[in-house]
Amino acid sequence: MIPAQFDYLAPTSLEEALAALAEHGDDAKIIAGGQSLLPVLRMRLNAPEVVIDLGKIEALRGVRDDGDAIVIGAMTTHDDVLKNDLVRDNAFVITKAVEQLADPQVRHRGTFGGALAHADPAGDLGAPSLALDAQFVIVGSGGERTVEADDFFRDLFDTAIEEGEILKEVRIPKRAGWGAHYEKFVRVAHQWPIVAVAAAVKVEGGTISEARVGLTNMGSTPLRARSVEAALVGQPATDEAVRAAAQSAAEGTNPPSDLNGDADYRKHLVTVLTRRAVLAAAGA
């Protein structure tokens, strides 16, 4: 289908973008890489009068070192994130997730912040960001505010970004030296994950000293498998210990039932994928 007619704005600064949002309000939609919005417009599931393109705002691009954290600009493409050494060295689970995100064409056009702001629970970036305790820097007419990952994802396709606000960047605490893995289950290549698990693990002397585990498509938002994290700490990085800890991965989840599998199937699958992800992250 062809989208409904709309006006197109391409501001070159955050200030211009915020002013355009304030002027047009509910009639406007933000477009980042367009990989999520354009299909929606084509199907006329949304028909904004104005589309505000953030693609010319260079201040929203790039990855930088900020002391104890790395900062990823919202308009940084997935491909740039994938190739960035700062991300690889300090937030390796992000790198592992982006490696499996869609296909090269989408990774060259789609943006890190756009995917997170879209908040699809089957998206590949929510669980790793949640597991790493990311912070989301949001800017509006009243200035900047920082939202913790636990509070950013509110519900299906719903985040803490309010009307008239824009996601500026994402801060991720450094975890240099941690092992990481993203275990994703699909039936066909480049599919949205039926279930996926992001694991970041610190192993010292053969023992797991810290662990972070995020779950994809196990509820209306990305989830932390906190019971698994707690069960892993102090345990040897062995198949037996990790298998026992992974048994609680489905606790507190509410996965969907669809043509790819029902909720019970996903609850079983997440325990299997959690074991695989943690073992791979631990180098076991």
N, C-alpha and C positions, 0 to 999 in steps of 0.2 A: 504494500500500500504506500501511498504518498502522504507525508505528514501534512497536517493542517498548516495554513500559512501563519508565519510568525515573523516578527522583527528580530534582527540579529545585531548584537552589540559585542564589540571586542575591546574591552578596556585594557590599558597598558599598565595599570597600577591597582593595588588593592583598594586605594581610596576611591578610584573611579568605579570599580566593581561594586563596592558597598553603596556608593551613591546611586548607582543604577538599580540595585536591589531595593533600596529605600524608596525610590521613585515608583517602581512598578509593582512592588509587593507580591501578592499572590499570583499575579499575572505573569511572573517571571520564573524561569528555570535556569539554574547554573549548569553549564556543560564543561566537563574537564576533558577526559580523553574521548568521551562519547560512546564507549563500548557498551554501556548500560542504557544511557538515555536514548540514543538514536533508534534502537529497536522499539522502545516504548513509543516514541513519536511516530514511527512508521506504522505501528499498529493502532495509532490514535487512542492509546490508553491514557494519554495525557496530551493536552493541546494548549500549551502556554502561548500567550500573546508575544512574549519576548524571551529570547534565549541569550544568556550572557555567557560568552566564551572566555574562560580564564587562560587560554593558551598563550596569550601574549604577555602575561605577567611573569617576567623572568625571576622576580623575587620569590616566587613559589616553587622554583625548581632547584634541584641539587641536594647533595648530602654533605653535612659538615660535622666536624668534631666539636663537641661542646663540653669538654671536660669529662665528667663521669657518664655522659650520654652521647649518642649520635642523634642528629636531627635530620629527618627526611622531609623535604618540601612536598606539599600536597600534590603539586603538578609534576613531580618527578616520575618519569615513565617506569614501567615495570622492568624494561630492558636495562635502563640506567641503574636501577636498584640491583638487579641481578649481577651487573658487571662491577659494582662498587666494592672496593677492598675494605672500606670502613664497615660496611654492612656485613660482609663476609667474615671479617675478623672479630666483630663485636656483637653481632645479632645473626648468627649463622642460620638459625631456624627460619628467618625471613628469606634468606637466600635459597634455602632448600624448598620453601613453599613456592617462591616465584619461579623456580626452575620448572615446576609442574603446572604453572598457571596457564591455561589455554594453549595458544600456539604463538609462534614468533610474531605474526602480524598483530595479534591483540597485545602482546607484550610491548611492541614498539609504539602502539597508539594509546593503550590504556594507562592510567595514572594510579600511583600508590594511594593518594588521598581520595581520588574519585571512587575507587573500589571500596575503601573503608567507609566513606560517607554513604555509599549506596546501601551498605549494611545487609547484604544478602547473607542469610545464615549458611548458605552453601558456598559462599565466597572463600577463596583460599587464604586471605590475609587476616581475617578477623581473629581466628584462633591463635596464630603465632603472635600477633600484636597483644592480645589479651594475656597470653602466657608469659610474655616478657615484661608485663606491667608498663606498657606504653602509656604515654601521656599525650593527649590531643589538644593542640593549641588552636583555639577558635577565636576569630576576630569579628567584631561587629561595630556598630556606630558608637557603642560605649567603651570600646577598647578591647584588649585581649583578655581571655580567660583560659585556664588550663583544666582539662577534664581527665580524670583517671580512666583507664581502660574499663574498669569495673562499672563505671557510670556512663560510659559513652554509648554502648549498645543497649538501647532501651527495649526494642521489640523488633518484629519483622519489618525490615526496611525503615527502621526508625532509630535515630540517634539523638545525642544531646545538642546537635546543631539546631539552633532556633531560627525562626523566620528572620531574615535580614542578616544572617551570619554566614561566614565562610570558614571552612577548615584551612588553616594556614600551613601547619606542619605537624609532624609526629615526632615526639622525643622518645627514644628507646634507651633505657639504662644499658650500659656496656656489660657484656658477659663474655669477655675474651677468655679463651681457653675452655669454654664449655663445648661439649659435643652436642650435636643437634641432628634432627631428622624430621621429615614430614612424610608420613605414610598415608597415601591417598588411594581409595578404592573406587574404581570406575569400571563400567562395562565396555565402553568404547573410548578411544583416545580423545583427549581434550574435552571430555564431558565434565560437567559440574560434579564434584565429589558426592558419591552416595553417602560416604562417611570418610573423614580424614582426621588424623591426629598429628599435632605439632608437639614435639618433645625437645626440651633443652635440659641437659643433664651435666652436672659437674661431678667428676669422679676423682677421688683422691685415695691413692694406695689401694685401688680395687674396690673401694666402697663409695657408694653414692652419697655425697654430702649435701647436695641441693638438687632439686628437680622442679621443672615447670612443664605442665602438660595442658594443652588446649585442644578442644574438640570442635570439629566442623560438621555442621548439619545434624546436630543432635538436639536441637531445640529451635526456638524462634530467634535466638541470638547465638553467637559463639559462646562457648562455655569453658570454664576451668575445671579440670578433674582434680580437685583439691584433695580428695581422699586418696587418690593414687599418689599424688605428690608427697603427702605425709607418710604413706606406707613405704615409699621408696627410700626416704632419708635414713641413712645408717645401715642400709642393706647392701650386701655384696652385689656387684654388677653381673649377676648370673641369671641364666634362663629361669631357674626355679624361683628365685626371689622376685624377679620382675614379673613372672607369670602370676604369682600370688598377689602382688600389688595391683596388677592390671585388672583383676577380677571385679574391682569396685568402680571401674571406669564409667559404667552406665548409671551410677547412683545420681539421683537428682536431675536426670535428663528427661526430655520429652520429645523424642525424635518424630518426624513425620512418617506417615504411611502413604506410599505412592506406588507407581508402576515399577519402580526400582527395588522396592522392598518395603515390608511393613515395619512398624516400630520395634517389634520383638527381634526381627532380623537385624536391625541396626544396633540394638542393644547388645546382641551377641557379637556382631562385627566389630564394635568399638573396643571390646576387650581384646580381641585378636590384634587389631591394628595398634592398640596402645602398647601391647607387649613388643610387637615388632619395632615400633618407633623408638621406644625407650632403649631396647637392646642395641639398635643401630646407633642411637645417640651416645650410648655408653661405650661403644666400640666393642661390644661383647659378641 
